[in-house]
Amino acid sequence: MNTQSEKWRLLTMLAQPATGLLRLCGWVLKPWERIYYTLRLMAQVRNMDASVQCDGKVLVSGTGAISIGSRCRIGSNTELQTNNEGRIILGSDIRINRGCTIVSYAQVAIGDFTIIGEYVTIRDANHGMKTHEPMRYQPHVSEPIAIGSDVWIGRGACILPGVKIGSGSVIGANSVVTRDIPEFAIAAGMPAQVIRQRQ
């Protein structure tokens, strides 16, 4: 018999029990993984309710001026960064999906029941753009961002400095929000514009 086919048969026989064992371990360890990442975030964020859940690793950097309300759920590889006087204030019952970035040099406040899709970026600061020195070395210019309650921000959207998004609004996927959005509006595009009101 061919040596190659013997190796293949042996590999197939070993793969089934090994795969089953890995599935069992994953099923047993998954709840503990969520607890581990939540405790890890709690160690970095002093003002955080114990009911918060983390789906995976949350990256915290900067000053740590962050508060997180009750029953929030934060996706894996979300980044929360505060610099200078910046603060991030998350209300209660907020869902942030994986890969989001929230950076504050002034303040980013997000209201209760807000849903944030994957890979959303919320930044309240830009590099300085004066012509007398390289932008890389200029201080950031910041304006607070205020996002109301029960807002839905679609996947890949970008929220820029100084923006206020009214409660009950919907921001379409991949939109770039450069100006205020009124309550209960549905906005989309680059730059985002109101296309209709929620009924």
LUMSE-146862 format. One record per residue (C-alpha): residue number from 1; x, y, z. Coordinates in Angstrom, 1 decimal. Layout:
# LUMSE-146862
node i->NUM, x->X, y->Y, z->Z .
...
This chain:
# LUMSE-146862
node i->1, x->0.0, y->0.0, z->0.0 .
node i->2, x->1.1, y->3.5, z->-0.7 .
node i->3, x->2.8, y->5.3, z->2.2 .
node i->4, x->1.1, y->8.5, z->1.3 .
node i->5, x->-2.4, y->7.0, z->1.5 .
node i->6, x->-1.5, y->5.4, z->4.9 .
node i->7, x->-0.5, y->8.8, z->6.2 .
node i->8, x->-3.7, y->10.3, z->4.9 .
node i->9, x->-5.9, y->7.5, z->6.5 .
node i->10, x->-4.0, y->8.0, z->9.9 .
node i->11, x->-4.5, y->11.8, z->9.7 .
node i->12, x->-8.2, y->11.4, z->9.0 .
node i->13, x->-8.6, y->9.0, z->11.9 .
node i->14, x->-6.8, y->11.4, z->14.3 .
node i->15, x->-8.6, y->14.5, z->13.0 .
node i->16, x->-12.1, y->13.5, z->14.0 .
node i->17, x->-11.5, y->13.0, z->17.8 .
node i->18, x->-9.1, y->16.0, z->17.9 .
node i->19, x->-11.7, y->18.2, z->16.3 .
node i->20, x->-14.3, y->17.0, z->18.7 .
node i->21, x->-12.1, y->17.7, z->21.6 .
node i->22, x->-11.3, y->21.2, z->20.4 .
node i->23, x->-15.1, y->21.9, z->19.9 .
node i->24, x->-15.8, y->20.7, z->23.5 .
node i->25, x->-13.0, y->22.9, z->24.9 .
node i->26, x->-14.3, y->25.9, z->23.0 .
node i->27, x->-17.8, y->25.3, z->24.2 .
node i->28, x->-16.5, y->25.0, z->27.8 .
node i->29, x->-14.1, y->27.9, z->27.7 .
node i->30, x->-16.2, y->30.5, z->25.7 .
node i->31, x->-18.1, y->31.8, z->28.7 .
node i->32, x->-14.9, y->32.1, z->30.8 .
node i->33, x->-13.3, y->34.0, z->27.9 .
node i->34, x->-16.0, y->36.7, z->28.0 .
node i->35, x->-15.6, y->36.9, z->31.8 .
node i->36, x->-11.8, y->37.2, z->31.5 .
node i->37, x->-12.0, y->40.1, z->29.0 .
node i->38, x->-14.7, y->41.9, z->31.0 .
node i->39, x->-12.5, y->41.7, z->34.1 .
node i->40, x->-9.6, y->42.9, z->32.2 .
node i->41, x->-11.5, y->45.9, z->31.0 .
node i->42, x->-12.8, y->46.6, z->34.5 .
node i->43, x->-9.2, y->46.7, z->35.7 .
node i->44, x->-8.4, y->49.5, z->33.2 .
node i->45, x->-11.7, y->51.5, z->33.5 .
node i->46, x->-12.5, y->52.5, z->37.0 .
node i->47, x->-15.9, y->53.9, z->36.3 .
node i->48, x->-17.6, y->50.8, z->34.8 .
node i->49, x->-20.7, y->48.9, z->35.8 .
node i->50, x->-20.3, y->45.3, z->36.7 .
node i->51, x->-23.0, y->44.2, z->34.2 .
node i->52, x->-20.9, y->45.2, z->31.2 .
node i->53, x->-19.9, y->42.3, z->28.8 .
node i->54, x->-16.9, y->42.1, z->26.5 .
node i->55, x->-17.0, y->39.7, z->23.5 .
node i->56, x->-13.2, y->39.8, z->23.3 .
node i->57, x->-10.2, y->42.0, z->23.9 .
node i->58, x->-10.9, y->45.7, z->24.3 .
node i->59, x->-7.9, y->48.0, z->23.8 .
node i->60, x->-7.8, y->50.9, z->26.3 .
node i->61, x->-5.1, y->53.6, z->25.9 .
node i->62, x->-4.4, y->57.1, z->27.1 .
node i->63, x->-5.6, y->58.6, z->30.3 .
node i->64, x->-8.4, y->56.1, z->31.0 .
node i->65, x->-11.0, y->58.8, z->31.5 .
node i->66, x->-13.8, y->56.5, z->30.5 .
node i->67, x->-17.2, y->55.7, z->32.1 .
node i->68, x->-19.4, y->52.8, z->30.9 .
node i->69, x->-23.0, y->52.4, z->32.1 .
node i->70, x->-24.9, y->49.3, z->32.9 .
node i->71, x->-25.7, y->46.4, z->30.5 .
node i->72, x->-23.4, y->47.6, z->27.7 .
node i->73, x->-21.8, y->45.0, z->25.4 .
node i->74, x->-18.5, y->45.7, z->23.7 .
node i->75, x->-17.2, y->43.8, z->20.7 .
node i->76, x->-13.7, y->42.4, z->20.3 .
node i->77, x->-10.9, y->44.6, z->19.2 .
node i->78, x->-12.8, y->47.8, z->20.0 .
node i->79, x->-10.4, y->50.6, z->20.9 .
node i->80, x->-11.1, y->53.2, z->23.5 .
node i->81, x->-8.6, y->56.0, z->23.7 .
node i->82, x->-8.6, y->59.2, z->25.7 .
node i->83, x->-5.9, y->61.9, z->25.4 .
node i->84, x->-5.3, y->65.3, z->27.1 .
node i->85, x->-8.6, y->66.3, z->28.7 .
node i->86, x->-10.6, y->63.8, z->26.6 .
node i->87, x->-13.4, y->61.7, z->28.1 .
node i->88, x->-15.5, y->58.9, z->26.8 .
node i->89, x->-18.9, y->58.6, z->28.4 .
node i->90, x->-21.0, y->55.6, z->27.5 .
node i->91, x->-24.6, y->55.4, z->28.8 .
node i->92, x->-26.5, y->52.2, z->29.5 .
node i->93, x->-27.6, y->49.4, z->27.2 .
node i->94, x->-25.2, y->50.3, z->24.5 .
node i->95, x->-24.0, y->47.7, z->21.9 .
node i->96, x->-20.7, y->48.4, z->20.3 .
node i->97, x->-19.7, y->45.8, z->17.7 .
node i->98, x->-16.2, y->44.5, z->16.9 .
node i->99, x->-13.4, y->46.6, z->15.6 .
node i->100, x->-14.8, y->50.1, z->16.5 .
node i->101, x->-12.5, y->53.0, z->17.4 .
node i->102, x->-13.5, y->55.8, z->19.8 .
node i->103, x->-10.9, y->58.5, z->20.4 .
node i->104, x->-11.4, y->61.6, z->22.5 .
node i->105, x->-9.3, y->64.7, z->23.1 .
node i->106, x->-12.4, y->66.7, z->24.4 .
node i->107, x->-15.5, y->64.5, z->25.0 .
node i->108, x->-17.4, y->61.7, z->23.3 .
node i->109, x->-20.8, y->61.1, z->24.9 .
node i->110, x->-23.1, y->58.3, z->23.7 .
node i->111, x->-26.6, y->57.9, z->25.0 .
node i->112, x->-28.5, y->54.9, z->26.2 .
node i->113, x->-29.7, y->52.1, z->23.9 .
node i->114, x->-27.4, y->53.2, z->21.0 .
node i->115, x->-26.2, y->50.5, z->18.6 .
node i->116, x->-22.8, y->50.9, z->16.9 .
node i->117, x->-22.0, y->48.6, z->13.9 .
node i->118, x->-18.7, y->47.0, z->13.2 .
node i->119, x->-15.6, y->49.2, z->12.3 .
node i->120, x->-17.2, y->52.5, z->13.2 .
node i->121, x->-14.8, y->55.3, z->13.9 .
node i->122, x->-15.7, y->58.2, z->16.3 .
node i->123, x->-13.0, y->60.8, z->16.8 .
node i->124, x->-13.4, y->64.2, z->18.3 .
node i->125, x->-10.1, y->65.6, z->17.1 .
node i->126, x->-8.0, y->66.3, z->14.0 .
node i->127, x->-4.4, y->67.2, z->13.5 .
node i->128, x->-3.7, y->70.9, z->13.2 .
node i->129, x->-3.3, y->72.0, z->9.6 .
node i->130, x->-1.4, y->75.3, z->9.7 .
node i->131, x->1.1, y->75.6, z->6.9 .
node i->132, x->4.2, y->76.7, z->9.0 .
node i->133, x->5.0, y->73.3, z->10.3 .
node i->134, x->4.4, y->69.6, z->9.5 .
node i->135, x->0.9, y->68.5, z->10.4 .
node i->136, x->2.4, y->65.5, z->12.2 .
node i->137, x->3.9, y->67.7, z->14.9 .
node i->138, x->0.9, y->70.1, z->15.3 .
node i->139, x->-1.4, y->69.8, z->18.3 .
node i->140, x->-4.8, y->68.2, z->17.8 .
node i->141, x->-7.8, y->70.5, z->17.4 .
node i->142, x->-10.8, y->69.0, z->19.2 .
node i->143, x->-14.6, y->69.5, z->19.5 .
node i->144, x->-16.9, y->67.3, z->21.6 .
node i->145, x->-19.1, y->64.7, z->19.9 .
node i->146, x->-22.6, y->64.1, z->21.4 .
node i->147, x->-24.6, y->61.1, z->20.2 .
node i->148, x->-28.2, y->60.8, z->21.6 .
node i->149, x->-30.1, y->57.8, z->22.9 .
node i->150, x->-31.5, y->55.0, z->20.7 .
node i->151, x->-29.2, y->55.9, z->17.8 .
node i->152, x->-28.2, y->53.2, z->15.2 .
node i->153, x->-24.8, y->53.9, z->13.5 .
node i->154, x->-24.2, y->51.5, z->10.6 .
node i->155, x->-21.1, y->49.5, z->9.8 .
node i->156, x->-18.0, y->51.5, z->8.8 .
node i->157, x->-19.4, y->54.9, z->9.5 .
node i->158, x->-17.1, y->57.8, z->10.6 .
node i->159, x->-18.3, y->60.4, z->13.0 .
node i->160, x->-16.1, y->63.6, z->12.9 .
node i->161, x->-15.4, y->66.3, z->15.6 .
node i->162, x->-18.1, y->68.7, z->16.8 .
node i->163, x->-21.0, y->66.6, z->15.5 .
node i->164, x->-24.3, y->66.1, z->17.4 .
node i->165, x->-26.5, y->63.2, z->16.5 .
node i->166, x->-30.0, y->63.5, z->17.8 .
node i->167, x->-31.8, y->60.7, z->19.6 .
node i->168, x->-33.6, y->58.1, z->17.5 .
node i->169, x->-31.5, y->58.8, z->14.4 .
node i->170, x->-30.1, y->56.2, z->12.0 .
node i->171, x->-26.7, y->56.7, z->10.3 .
node i->172, x->-26.2, y->54.6, z->7.1 .
node i->173, x->-23.3, y->52.2, z->6.7 .
node i->174, x->-20.0, y->53.8, z->5.5 .
node i->175, x->-21.4, y->57.3, z->6.0 .
node i->176, x->-19.1, y->60.2, z->7.0 .
node i->177, x->-20.9, y->62.5, z->9.5 .
node i->178, x->-19.5, y->66.0, z->9.2 .
node i->179, x->-22.5, y->68.0, z->10.5 .
node i->180, x->-25.3, y->67.7, z->13.1 .
node i->181, x->-28.1, y->65.2, z->12.4 .
node i->182, x->-31.5, y->66.0, z->13.9 .
node i->183, x->-33.6, y->63.6, z->16.1 .
node i->184, x->-35.3, y->60.6, z->14.3 .
node i->185, x->-33.6, y->61.4, z->11.0 .
node i->186, x->-32.2, y->58.8, z->8.7 .
node i->187, x->-28.9, y->60.0, z->7.2 .
node i->188, x->-26.4, y->58.5, z->4.8 .
node i->189, x->-23.7, y->59.4, z->2.4 .
node i->190, x->-20.3, y->61.1, z->2.2 .
node i->191, x->-20.9, y->63.6, z->3.7 .
node i->192, x->-24.0, y->62.3, z->5.4 .
node i->193, x->-27.2, y->64.0, z->4.6 .
node i->194, x->-30.7, y->63.5, z->5.9 .
node i->195, x->-32.7, y->61.4, z->3.4 .
node i->196, x->-35.9, y->61.1, z->5.5 .
node i->197, x->-37.4, y->61.0, z->8.9 .
node i->198, x->-38.3, y->57.9, z->10.9 .
node i->199, x->-42.0, y->57.3, z->11.2 .
